[in-house]
Structures are given as structure tokens and as C-alpha cells.
């Protein structure tokens, strides 16, 4: 009964006209961005983050969430029609989805992808609603010691799952932690790393970091990859149907993909992309006809499409209940909460139930909107992917700069973003993923706060971190994960996995 009461609060918030409008904008923008190669939800949310400052917290989060899971829907459309994944998690959909299109079953492939995504999104949202309160109750038992250990574990897992070498992942996290220290000390108020600049006393602007490392860097690195006009034939609405055999063949892969994605979405560094690759590998292993994979296997499309949407949505669970971002998008959402002076973590459910449950309820609404939007608007999406990058990029750049200027009505944030763009391009050249840096930047001040609170409680005795069983367990897991990555077999397998994703 309590769950129904909470969902009533959520739907009351999500069904307000304002929130419905921004939910629609979010899923519409997310779908479009998911179809455009070179742009992704992380860069897009970084661009639109200044807009959320003028909105109510729940409205801004609903829009950001819609962009994230909407991009998972949109990425499959171009993957199927033109063998061009708009979103990294849709890479797997190219393998069998495009082969189905070449055999004249593009409409069926799009229907399988849309319905599999809808099923996974609905189930994953139900899991969020069912298990988040229980996980939040556990989180209430956490003290500063346990929170510090949990953040160490989260950053360790995010580092291991980041692209590139393990050393580069560690370097990214440490860089983010150092950048997060700029500004006033949380306890003494002493200014650190400000170099006498008054502008740095409140720390480096979060939006400038995100926009520079992702939005502007994406623009610079993709300017050479101009999109040539493609003659793409959009399937008719009548063809967007499956045969009974195709429907039956897609049921169990979609269920298995939903299960895999729901579990992997909880992992720090996990989410949509890892879920889709894991689902494809699993479906190929359990299939009675593995030779069909790569030649239009329905299971090779239905499973990964369900997995990437389930992974995208269950990644909200650790962010909402523990205040721990599992990927870069969740880090941006935590940043959006902190801008509104809302501390991420289990207390959000108690102090701001309309935000917590309103966001969950909006996911059901958003998933329904996506099914209604995606299939009828496929002709429009086909025309969108024929737009040249040199038309899109100046528009994106202007919107970003206006958004940065509007934060504090000065140009300093733009200069910061330009500096982080240069840094982002350097990371791109070095093949070092920037998402762990953003996670470190967000979690750094929180880690420091919990670390210093722990030492205050123990009067400077570091053994306090080994007195709590939960802390010992989490720190031990983090240490074991670091040792495992040093094994030659694990390093080689990780290298092969990322080469397949590239």
C-alpha cells in the first residue's frame, strides 16, 4: 500500500502540464540526439544543463532523464536503417538489425527494437519503484565511514570499466578529485588552489567542466566527419509489424536482455553500452543457431535493445538512493540536484518525495511517449540524419555559449569551458575516457567530507575504516578488483572487449 501511495505522489507530480511538456521535450530531443552520430546524451545534457537552473528540480530531472533513455531508443533507428549507430549502445544493433533491413524487414526490425525497448523500460522502472525504498532504508544505516568506502568502491569500479588502460582510468579519476578540491575547504573555509583568484573561491563551475569535456570536445573531434547525404528509404507505417514467428522469437531474448541490463545498470561505470554487448554475447552463446548471428538474427536485435534500455534506467537506482553516480549522465543529474541545494542520497526520498517519485512516474510516461513518437515519426527521423554536421555544429555552439553565459551572467564559464575543451581533445587523442574524471569531480568533495568526518569521530585514528564490517567489505572488494585487473588474462579480455566496441 505504501508503494501505491508513493506512486500516487509521483504521478500527481509527473502528470502536471509543465512536467508533461518537459518530459515530451526530453524524449523528443533524446530520440533525435540518439540518431545523430557524434552527439550523445552526455554531451546533450551538458549543453542543456543551464536550462535546468530556471526550472523546478523535478522538471529539470524529468527532462534530463527523458534525454538519456530517449537516446537509447533513437540510436537503434539509424543503426537498423543505414548501419550507422547514433549512440554507442546501438553499435550491436547494427550487426543483425541492418541485416534484417537489407532483407526487406526494416519495418519489423524497428518494431522489435521499439517494443523490446518499451518492455525493458517498463520493467526497469518497476524495479526502481520496488527496490529503491528498500535500498534507501539500508543507506540510512550508513555513516561517514561507510559512505567513504562506498565511494571508493564506486570510483574503482568506474575506473575498471572505463575505456583505455587501467592507468589512464586511474589518472582520470585522480584528476577529477584534484579539480573537485578547488575552492573553499568544507570544514575550515580556507581557500585552496584558487591562486588568488576570487572567481575560484566557489570552485570550478560544474557545467563548464561537463560542457567542455563532452559537448565542445564532441564538436571539435567530429567536425572532420561531415555527414554526406544518404538516400534512405523510410519504411511505411504498414510495414512496421512483425509476423507471429518474429514476435515469438523476440520474447525470450527481450526478457533475458531486460534481466542482464537491469543488473549491469547498477554497476558503477555500467549502463546501456556494456549491457547491450553482454546481452548479444549471451544470446549468441545460448542460441541453437549461433551461425545466424550477423545475418539478421532476431535474438541479436531484441536482446541488446532491451538490455540497453534496462541498463540505462536501472542506473538511476544508485544515484537516487545512495547519491552515487554509476556513469557520466548520473553525475550530471547529481550536479543538477546540487545546484538546487538538494543533497543526493536516501534523504531525497524523505525530504523531497515529489522529486524522487515524480521522476520514477515520468519514466513510465516517457516510455509510452517514445513508442508513440518513434514509429510514426520515422520518416522525419530519416530526414534528420541527412542534415550535414556543418549546419548543426554552429547552432550547438551558440546555444552552449548562451547557456554558459546565463549561469552567472559573465564570460568566465565560457573561458573555463574552452580550457576544458582543449583538455578533452587531449584526452581524446590519448584515448582516455573523460567520464571517470567527471565522476571524480562530483564525488571528490563528498568523499573528502565523509573522510574528514570519520577522522573527527575517531580523533584522527584511521583504523576507524576497518572497524565497520560494511566498510571493510567494500574496501576489500575495491582492492580485489584492482588486483584482478593486473592478471594477464583479464587485461587481455578487457582489451579485446573494448576493441570490439570501437
C-alpha positions, 0 to 999 in steps of 0.5 A: 500500500505504501508503494501505491501511495508513493506512486500516487505522489509521483504521478500527481507530480509527473502528470502536471502540464509543465512536467508533461511538456518537459518530459515530451521535450526530453524524449523528443530531443533524446530520440533525435540526439540518439540518431545523430552520430557524434552527439550523445546524451552526455554531451546533450545534457551538458549543453542543456544543463543551464536550462535546468537552473530556471526550472523546478528540480523535478522538471529539470530531472524529468527532462534530463532523464527523458534525454538519456533513455530517449537516446537509447531508443533513437540510436537503434533507428539509424543503426537498423536503417543505414548501419550507422549507430547514433549512440554507442549502445546501438553499435550491436544493433547494427550487426543483425538489425541492418541485416534484417533491413537489407532483407526487406524487414526494416519495418519489423526490425524497428518494431522489435527494437521499439517494443523490446525497448518499451518492455525493458523500460517498463520493467526497469522502472518497476524495479526502481519503484520496488527496490529503491525504498528498500535500498534507501532504508539500508543507506540510512544505516550508513555513516561517514565511514561507510559512505567513504568506502562506498565511494571508493568502491564506486570510483574503482569500479568506474575506473575498471570499466572505463575505456583505455588502460587501467592507468589512464582510468586511474589518472582520470579519476585522480584528476577529477578529485584534484579539480573537485578540491578547488575552492573553499575547504568544507570544514575550515573555509580556507581557500585552496588552489584558487591562486588568488583568484576570487572567481575560484573561491566557489570552485570550478563551475560544474557545467563548464567542466561537463560542457567542455569535456563532452559537448565542445570536445564532441564538436571539435573531434567530429567536425572532420566527419561531415555527414554526406547525404544518404538516400534512405528509404523510410519504411511505411507505417504498414510495414512496421509489424512483425509476423507471429514467428518474429514476435515469438522469437523476440520474447525470450531474448527481450526478457533475458536482455531486460534481466542482464541490463537491469543488473549491469545498470547498477554497476558503477561505470555500467549502463546501456553500452556494456549491457547491450554487448553482454546481452548479444554475447549471451544470446549468441552463446545460448542460441541453437543457431549461433551461425545466424548471428550477423545475418539478421538474427532476431535474438541479436536485435531484441536482446541488446535493445532491451538490455540497453534500455534496462541498463540505462534506467536501472542506473538511476537506482544508485544515484537516487538512493545512495547519491552515487553516480554509476556513469557520466549522465548520473553525475550530471543529474547529481550536479543538477540536484546540487545546484538546487541545494538538494543533497543526493542520497536516501534523504531525497526520498524523505525530504523531497518525495515529489522529486524522487517519485515524480521522476520514477512516474515520468519514466513510465510516461516517457516510455509510452511517449517514445513508442508513440513518437518513434514509429510514426515519426520515422520518416522525419527521423530519416530526414534528420540524419541527412542534415550535414554536421556543418549546419548543426555544429554552429547552432550547438555552439551558440546555444552552449555559449548562451547557456554558459553565459546565463549561469552567472551572467559573465564570460568566465564559464565560457573561458573555463569551458574552452580550457576544458575543451582543449583538455578533452581533445587531449584526452581524446587523442590519448584515448582516455575516457573523460567520464571517470574524471567527471565522476571524480569531480562530483564525488571528490568533495563528498568523499573528502567530507565523509573522510574528514568526518570519520577522522573527527569521530575517531580523533584522527585514528584511521583504523576507524575504516576497518572497524565497520564490517560494511566498510571493510567489505567494500574496501576489500572488494575495491582492492580485489578488483584492482588486483584482478585487473593486473592478471594477464588474462583479464587485461587481455579480455578487457582489451579485446572487449573494448576493441570490439566496441570501437 
